[in-house]
Amino acid sequence: MFVGREAELQQLTEVFAKPGKQAVMLYGRRRVGKSTLILEAIKNIACKVIYYECLMTSLEDNLRSLEAK
């Protein structure tokens, strides 16, 4: 069950409801629920979603990893 962070969840839901392509990047301290928040927000999205968790490496390494998926 997802509890709390209703304001942030509503914000993400509104962004995803907009027509066209949207990009969202969450950045913050470790272990505060960023991944859980984004995964909860995309649960009921009717469109295609790409979820990629960047690693603390170079931009090039992250792009290569995303391309490989």
C-alpha positions in Angstrom: 0.0 0.0 0.0 1.3 3.5 -0.9 0.9 6.0 2.0 1.7 9.7 2.0 3.3 12.0 -0.6 -0.1 12.7 -2.1 0.9 16.1 -3.4 3.9 14.7 -5.2 1.9 11.8 -6.6 -0.8 14.3 -7.8 1.9 16.4 -9.5 3.3 13.5 -11.4 -0.2 12.2 -12.4 -1.0 15.7 -13.8 2.3 15.7 -15.8 1.6 12.3 -17.2 -2.0 13.2 -18.1 -0.9 16.0 -20.4 -1.0 15.2 -24.2 2.2 14.6 -25.9 5.5 13.3 -24.7 6.7 14.1 -21.2 9.9 13.5 -19.4 10.3 13.5 -15.6 13.5 13.2 -13.6 13.5 12.7 -9.9 16.7 13.5 -8.0 17.4 13.5 -4.3 18.9 11.7 -1.3 19.1 8.0 -1.2 16.4 5.9 0.4 13.5 8.5 0.5 11.1 6.7 -1.9 11.8 8.3 -5.3 11.6 5.0 -7.2 8.5 4.0 -5.3 6.8 7.3 -6.0 7.5 7.2 -9.7 6.4 3.6 -10.0 3.2 4.3 -8.1 2.5 7.3 -10.4 2.9 5.2 -13.6 0.7 2.3 -12.4 -2.5 3.5 -14.0 -1.1 5.4 -17.0 -2.8 4.3 -20.2 0.2 5.3 -22.4 3.6 3.7 -23.0 6.1 4.5 -20.3 9.9 4.1 -20.2 11.3 3.8 -16.7 15.0 3.9 -16.4 17.0 4.3 -13.2 20.3 6.0 -13.9 23.5 4.8 -12.3 26.2 7.0 -10.8 28.4 6.6 -13.8 29.0 8.8 -16.9 26.2 10.1 -19.1 27.6 7.9 -21.9 27.4 4.8 -19.8 23.8 5.5 -18.8 22.9 6.2 -22.5 24.5 2.9 -23.6 22.7 1.0 -20.9 19.4 2.6 -21.8 19.9 1.8 -25.5 20.7 -1.8 -24.7 17.3 -2.3 -23.0 
